[in-house]
Every structure is written in C-alpha cells, then in structure tokens.
C-alpha cells in the first residue's frame, strides 16, 4: 500500500538523522546523558549485568547504531514491526535522559523540553501503530487461534474415526 511506503520512511527519518548526529557528536551526547546514566545505574546496581557497558560514549554509539539500523529497516519495509519496536526501545530512554523538563528552572527552556517530550510521545504513538501494523495480513494471534481451532476439529474427527473402528 502506498500509504505505508510513504509513512514508514517519514517516521524513520528522525531516527536515522538523529543517529547520524549522535555519531558525529558522540562526546557531546555522552556528556548530556551521563547524569541520567549514572543515576540509573546506581538505582539498578546488582540488577544490570556486568557485561552491559556503562561508558556513556559507548552507549551513545550503540543507541545511534540501533537508530540508524532500525530506521533504515523501517524505512525500507524490512521487518518493519520489529524495527518499530527497536526504535521504540531507544526512544524511551533517550526521552527520559534528554528531556528532563522537571529538573529545569528556566521557564523558557523548561517549556522547550516539555514540547520535545510531547513530540517524542507522539512519535512513540506512531511507532506503536507501525509495530502493530500487519499490512493487511492476519496477526500472529489470529493465526495461532485459527490453527488451534483447526487442530481441535481434526483431532475430533480422528477421535470419531477411531471410535467407529473400535466398535
């Protein structure tokens, strides 16, 4: 459908562009999210495995790679539902780290960050729609229920056939 061919790249564009920007200024982004990461890792001490990197620059690069990769996948229609979920997974911590308006005293900057947070919430809504879009095909849940129903009917027929043979 033409709508999907237009909407997916439009939705993905902000992630691809943002991911490239993060790679261009990794240290600037790392500095901005470091307080959030420190606070989060302190709260989750003992919960987060040691293998998870704690270096802000490394995490910024990983986030950028996911944004670019999943953004390109969504834009091209390759595994769009998975790509939308991956992008949603990057959007939530990015929003929590970058748009903490409640910590800002300056009214103008506070309002600007509230707008950015609401923009990200709106994008999250679009990603949820993209993640649930089956492109007109039945969902996995519907297919599973249908298969189970068919299997039940088949088992019932086999059971009746076996009863007839035994009697």
C-alpha positions as CSV (number, residue, x, y, z in Angstrom):
1,X,0.0,0.0,0.0
2,X,1.3,3.4,-0.9
3,X,0.5,4.9,2.5
4,X,3.0,2.5,4.2
5,X,5.6,3.3,1.6
6,X,5.4,7.0,2.4
7,X,4.6,6.8,6.2
8,X,7.4,4.4,7.2
9,X,10.3,6.4,5.8
10,X,8.8,9.6,7.2
11,X,8.6,8.1,10.7
12,X,12.1,6.5,10.3
13,X,13.8,9.7,9.1
14,X,14.0,11.3,12.5
15,X,15.8,8.3,13.9
16,X,18.2,8.0,11.0
17,X,19.1,11.7,11.1
18,X,19.4,11.6,14.9
19,X,21.6,8.5,14.9
20,X,23.9,10.1,12.4
21,X,24.0,13.3,14.5
22,X,24.9,11.2,17.6
23,X,27.8,9.6,15.8
24,X,29.0,13.0,14.6
25,X,29.0,14.4,18.2
26,X,29.3,11.3,20.4
27,X,31.1,13.1,23.2
28,X,28.5,15.9,23.4
29,X,25.6,13.4,23.6
30,X,27.6,11.3,26.1
31,X,28.1,14.4,28.3
32,X,24.4,15.2,28.1
33,X,23.2,11.8,29.2
34,X,25.9,11.0,31.7
35,X,23.9,12.2,34.8
36,X,20.9,10.2,33.8
37,X,23.0,7.1,33.2
38,X,24.9,7.4,36.5
39,X,21.6,7.8,38.3
40,X,20.0,4.9,36.5
41,X,23.0,2.5,37.0
42,X,23.2,3.5,40.7
43,X,19.5,2.6,41.2
44,X,19.9,-0.7,39.3
45,X,23.1,-1.8,41.0
46,X,23.1,-5.6,41.1
47,X,20.3,-5.8,38.5
48,X,22.2,-4.8,35.4
49,X,24.7,-7.5,34.3
50,X,28.4,-6.6,34.3
51,X,28.5,-7.2,30.5
52,X,26.3,-4.1,29.9
53,X,28.6,-1.2,29.1
54,X,28.5,1.8,31.4
55,X,30.6,4.2,29.4
56,X,28.3,6.9,28.1
57,X,30.1,7.3,24.8
58,X,29.8,3.5,24.1
59,X,26.1,3.6,25.0
60,X,25.6,6.6,22.7
61,X,27.3,4.8,19.8
62,X,25.1,1.7,20.4
63,X,22.0,3.8,20.6
64,X,23.0,5.5,17.3
65,X,23.6,2.2,15.6
66,X,20.2,0.9,16.6
67,X,18.5,4.1,15.5
68,X,20.2,4.1,12.1
69,X,19.8,0.3,11.5
70,X,16.3,0.0,12.7
71,X,15.4,3.3,11.0
72,X,16.7,2.0,7.7
73,X,14.8,-1.3,8.2
74,X,11.6,0.6,8.9
75,X,12.0,3.0,6.0
76,X,12.7,0.1,3.6
77,X,9.9,-2.1,4.9
78,X,12.3,-4.8,6.0
79,X,10.9,-6.3,9.3
80,X,9.0,-3.1,10.0
81,X,7.2,-4.3,13.1
82,X,10.5,-5.4,14.7
83,X,12.2,-2.2,13.6
84,X,9.4,-0.1,15.1
85,X,9.8,-1.9,18.4
86,X,13.5,-1.4,18.4
87,X,13.1,2.3,17.7
88,X,10.5,2.5,20.5
89,X,13.1,0.8,22.8
90,X,15.6,3.5,22.0
91,X,13.1,6.3,22.2
92,X,12.0,5.8,25.8
93,X,15.5,6.0,27.5
94,X,16.5,8.8,25.1
95,X,13.5,10.8,26.1
96,X,14.0,10.1,29.8
97,X,17.6,11.2,29.6
98,X,17.4,14.2,27.3
99,X,14.1,15.9,28.1
100,X,14.0,16.0,31.9
101,X,12.0,19.3,32.0
102,X,11.1,18.7,35.7
103,X,14.8,19.4,36.6
104,X,15.0,22.7,34.6
105,X,14.4,26.1,36.4
106,X,14.4,28.4,33.4
107,X,10.8,28.7,32.2
108,X,11.6,29.0,28.5
109,X,14.0,26.0,28.5
110,X,11.5,24.0,30.6
111,X,8.7,24.6,28.1
112,X,11.0,23.7,25.2
113,X,11.9,20.4,26.9
114,X,8.2,19.7,27.6
115,X,7.5,20.2,23.9
116,X,10.3,17.8,23.0
117,X,9.0,15.2,25.4
118,X,5.5,15.5,23.9
119,X,6.9,15.3,20.4
120,X,8.7,12.0,21.4
121,X,5.4,10.8,23.0
122,X,3.7,11.4,19.7
123,X,6.4,9.6,17.8
124,X,6.0,6.7,20.2
125,X,2.4,6.5,19.3
126,X,3.3,6.3,15.6
127,X,5.8,3.6,16.4
128,X,3.2,1.6,18.3
129,X,0.9,1.8,15.3
130,X,3.8,0.7,13.0
131,X,4.6,-2.2,15.4
132,X,1.0,-3.4,15.3
133,X,0.5,-2.9,11.5
134,X,0.2,-6.3,9.9
135,X,-0.1,-4.8,6.4
136,X,-3.5,-6.4,5.9
137,X,-2.3,-9.9,6.9
138,X,-3.8,-11.7,9.9
139,X,-2.0,-11.2,13.2
140,X,0.0,-14.0,14.8
141,X,-2.6,-14.3,17.5
142,X,-5.4,-14.8,14.9
143,X,-3.3,-17.4,13.0
144,X,-2.5,-19.2,16.3
145,X,-6.2,-19.4,17.3
146,X,-7.2,-20.5,13.8
147,X,-4.5,-23.2,13.8
148,X,-5.6,-24.4,17.2
149,X,-9.2,-24.5,16.2
150,X,-8.4,-26.5,13.1
151,X,-6.2,-28.9,15.1
152,X,-9.1,-29.4,17.6
153,X,-11.5,-30.2,14.8
154,X,-9.1,-32.6,13.2
155,X,-8.5,-34.3,16.5
156,X,-12.2,-34.6,17.0
157,X,-12.6,-36.2,13.5
158,X,-9.8,-38.6,14.2
159,X,-11.3,-39.5,17.6
160,X,-14.7,-40.2,16.0
161,X,-13.0,-42.3,13.3
162,X,-11.1,-44.3,15.9
163,X,-14.3,-44.9,17.9
164,X,-16.0,-46.2,14.7
165,X,-13.1,-48.6,14.0
166,X,-13.2,-49.9,17.6
167,X,-16.9,-50.5,17.6
